[in-house]
Amino acid sequence: MKILRIRVNGLPLYKEPFDVSFYAVQRVQSKHMDSVYYLGGNIYVNTAEAFAGINASGKTTTLKVISFVSALLGAVPLNSRFVPQILEENKKAVFDIDFFADNRIFHLKSQIIRSRNSDDRNNIKIVSEELWEKSITSKVNKSNLLSYDGLEPSRVRDNSDEYLPDDVSIMIAVRKQANDNSIFVDLVGLTNINLFVPRRGDVLNEIIMLLDPTIEYITTENVNDKIITRLKFIDQDERVLSDPREINVYLSSGTVKGVRVFTDAIRVLKKGGYLLIDEVENHFNRELVTSLIRLFLNKKTNPKGAVIIFSTHYPELLDELNRNDSVFITRSDKGLSVDNLNSLLDRNDMKKSEVYQSNFLEGTAPKYKSWLALQKRIISSLEE
């Protein structure tokens, strides 16, 4: 499954309908180009999507919207604790999602409302859903890709169906019919939580060498229904850890995060799925971040078109992406907005980091007046 476009009406923090497209709108020179994945016709998706903006510009909120959509498409119960809460209470939101699966283009329209139960817990209900689909042929191009004129819905939600919970999308049937096993690995909710989550087996030696070459091995095993982690540094005795949190005592934050992120990245690359990361540079140096991104840009390591979607405060990372249409700028001015760099910048030969830092796009650099006011206050406090 590949997401082509997400459009949402009714999100409280956005001044305009949320509208983000992930298919390549710029020209693609060849099917064999890195950084894009071929679907059919002349349709491609970008394999790395970056959201950049200053503090409080809506980067995290935007990723939470995408995360919510991934749960909807994955037929995850929307009342689960780990599904982001992005909906305004007692107001309907309409999700229009275009995606590619099983060599077809689909359009899912879901009307969703959030209320509160008598025990004050959130309750999300899918009020109605319709699904359209069409084959992808040589006649499908960028101009008619998302057009479904003359087509009737192939599936309509029947809320009288006692076997379909109110918070689970009809996508549960679509995924089964299409035999779709794509995965969404969502790390957005773990931005400020640096947690080692052990999986049975060894952490790849190549990941360890990339992160910390003083480590000889990290392995996990199930002993009497309990996960045991074994950690060994070169020329030191093995440490046996019965609690995964203990590993934070011995490893740096960057290494702990790196083990999880790179292990998850490999899972996603194998399946052709999605990896969502907020503030990708947290606990990482620039070289580690670029190494991660390049895994998704390179066709040799990403033959199935897996996609990394990340946010960043560091404009220098944008220079790793050679296409303007894979960069989004988040801004806050009487409401949040998300704009594709391709619609803001005509030229593709300009260095993205310089365009961003110069505030040429407006709203991408801290306000100079605010900086002067802070500077003045510090100076006056020194004189007190």
PyMOL commands that set and color helices and strands:
alter all, ss='L'
color gray80, all
select helices_A, chain A and resi 59-73+171-178+188-190+205-211+244-250+253-271+286-297+315-320+324-326+341-344+352-357+368-382
alter helices_A, ss='H'
color red, helices_A
select strands_A, chain A and resi 2-9+18-21+36-40+43-46+48-52+92-101+104-116+122-135+155-156+184-186+201-202+215-223+226-233+239-241+274-277+307-312+327-332+336-340
alter strands_A, ss='S'
color yellow, strands_A
deselect
rebuild
show_as cartoon
